[in-house]
């Protein structure tokens, strides 16, 4: 299948929302990660629910999880989930438009208090756009569960009123969001900072949230970039009680250098 690429304009309400995110909520930058992790969790929940009657949607991978990565050199942060994913129609509908009725109510409830207004974002389902508080480009790669690898999509926007969407090959189901950070946002590009934000805002998430382990470099007196490794069957929890027990049938696999930031109990997927 040849790549089908088109550029589309954001709905007027989305443009207004982007302006608000970028210019009015800048003092609450950390909410972007809270919202994107929450969206990733919702995507996994949707897959789990739909798979009750169609376990083929798991595609032989029922270990639902969220992964966080960062690249100091490229100045990117990546949030990945293996949830329900999106096809072209879904991406245009969910990332290019928002319900007008909900938007009107959202704007009517804004108080000018950045802390209170930031809390409204998740309530009205517009959290994805908070990515543009810290990023000058957002790139979304996704494939819907149950669809073929050549039905993946790549959605790209600089938050300037339009977005492009293109067909791509994506073997893994689920969604990968890459944030290309603005100048001056380098402080977020550390494992310590990201883990701190996640444990502060996302401790209610009932899925494992994983990051690559960092190591201290004595020569440079700095943390080495995260590295990949071989599969490991037993996770290393970070930030939890040492006696916490994990559901045996739901324990995900990890790379050797992965760190489990936290994980709560969640129900084992069942089929009807």
N, C-alpha and C positions, 0 to 999 in steps of 0.2 A: 504494500500500500504506500503510495507516494505521500510525502508530507503535505498536509493541507494547512496553510497558515493564513490567518486573517487578523486584521487589527480592528478593534471595536472601541467605541466610546463608552465610558462609564455612564450609568444612569445619573441624572441630576442630583438625586439624594445621596448617592455614593460620593460624588464630588464634594458636596457640602460636608459630608462626614469625614472625608480625607482632610479637608481644610481644618476641621475641628481637631482631629487627631494630631496633625503636624504642628499646629500653632497654639493650641489651647491646653494640651495635656502633656507637654514636654517635661514637666517636673515630675511626672509619674511614669517615666520611661519603662520601668521594670514590668509594667502590666502587660507588655507585649508577650512576654514569655508565659505568663499566667494564662493568657487567652489562647495562645497557640497550642500549649500543652492541653488545655481544656478541650479545644476542638479536636485534637488528636485522640483524646480519650473518648469523646463522643463518637468519633468515626469507628473506633474499635467496638464500642457498645452497640452501634448499629449493625456491624457485621455479626457480632455474637447473636443478636436478636434474629436477624434474617437467616442465620445458619441453623437455627433451631429446626426449621422445616426444610433446609437445604444445606447439609453439611459440606457439600462439594464446594461451597463458597470459600471454605478455609484453604482450599488448594493445597492440602497436605501440610498446612502450617497453621495450627490452632493456637500457637503460643503468642498471644497478642501482647504487644509491647510498644513503648515509645522510646526513641533514641534521640539524644541531643549531641551535636557535634559542633566544633568550631575550628576555624583555621585563621590564626593570627596573621599569616602572610597575605592570604587572599581577603582578609577582613570579612569573613562570613560566619554566620551561625546557621546551623541546619537542624530542623526538627523533622523527624521521620516517624511515621506510624505504619503498621501493616493492617489497618482497618479497612473499611468498606471501599475507600477510594472514590474517584470521580471520573466520569467520561466527559466528552466535550460539552454535551448539553448541560451536565451538572455544573461544570466549571463556569460556564457563561452565566447560568442561573444563580449560583451561590456566590461567585466572586465578582460578578459584574453588576448585579442588581440586588436590592434589598426591598423588603415589603414597605410600601409607602405609608401604610397605616402605622406600622411599628416605628418608622423613622420620625413621623410627625410627633408621636407620643414621646419618643426618645428626646427630641430637641426641646419639647415643651417642658420636660422635667430637668433639663440642665440648669444648674444653680449658679455656675461660675466658680464654685468651690471645686478645685481640681481633684481633690481626694474623693469627694462624693460623686462627681461626674465620672471619674474613672471606674467606680463601682457599678455604674449603670451600663457600661459597655457589654459586659457578659450577660447581664439581665436581658438585653434586647438583641442578643445574637449578632453583634457587629464587631466582635473582638478581633476578627482576622485583620481588619484595617489598622489596628494598633501597631502592626508590624512597621508601618511607615513612620512611626514616631522615631525609630532608630535606623531605619533602612532607606536608602535612596533608590533601591531596586529590590523587588521581591520576585522570586522565580519559584513556581510551583510545578512539580512533576507528579503526575498521578495516573493510576489505572484502577478502574472499578473491578471489584471482586467478581470473578466468574466470566469476565470478558477476556479476549485474546490479547497477547502481548503487544500486538501492533495497534491496539486501540488506546494506547497511552496518550496523554496530552501534556504539553508544557505551556503554562500560562505565565506571562511576564508583564510586569508593569513598573513604572517609575513613580507611580502615584500622581501623574501629571494630567489625568483626565482620560487616558485611554490605556488599553491593554492589548497584548497580542496573544493568540492561542494557536498552537501548532500540534499536529499529530506526531507522536514519537513512538519508538519501541520501548516498552517498559516491562521486563519480565516479572518483576515483583508487583503484587497488588499493593494498594495503599498510596499514601501521599508523602512527598518530600518537599519541604518548604525551605528555600535557601534565601537568607537575608543578606544582602550586600550592604554593609553598614556605612552610615554617613561618616564624614570626617569628624573626629572628636569623640567617637563612640568606642574607642579602643579599650576602655576600662572593662567593658563587658566580655572581652575576649580572653577570659581565663576560666579554668574549670572551677576554681574556688568561687568566683563571682556567680557563675551560672548555677552551681549547686546551691548556693545561698539563696538565690531568688526562688528556685524551684521548691526547696524545702520550706520556704516561708509562705509561698502562695499556693502550692499544689499538693499539700500533704493529704488532701481529701481524695486524690486520684487513686483509683483502685487497680492500677496497672503498674507493672515494673517500668521505671524510668531509668534508662541506662546512659552512661557516658564513658568515654575512653579514659583510662587511668593516666594521670600525668606523673612524671618523675622529675626529681630535682637534678639539675645539671650543676655540678660543683665548679666546673670551669667557667661557666657564664653567670653563675649565681642567679639562675632563673629556671623556671619550669620548662622541661623539654616538651615539644609538641606531642599530642596523643599519638600512639602507634597501634597498629593492628596486631593480632596474634592468633594463636590456634584456638579451636573450640574448647570450651570448658563447660562441664556439666553442672558444676556447683557454683552458685552465685556468691559474691562477697558483699553482704549488706553494709551500707554506710549510713549512719545516722539512725539506726534502729537498735532496739534492745538485743543483746547477744543471744537471748533464748527465744527470739521470735521464730515461730514455725511457719513454713511455707507449704501451700497445697502441693502435694507430691505430683499429681497429674498435671499441674499447671506451671511447673517450674520451667522458665524459658532457658534456652541455651545462650551462652555468652562467649565473646572472644576472650582470650586469655587476659587481656588488659582492660576488660570492661569493669566498671564499678556500678553496682546497683545503688542508686541514690536513695531510693526507698521503694517499698512495695507493701501494699495492704492485702488482706485476703480478698479474693473475689471468687464468685461461683464458677465451678467447672462447666464448660459448655456441654449441653446435653442436646440430644435429638429427640424429636417427637416419635 
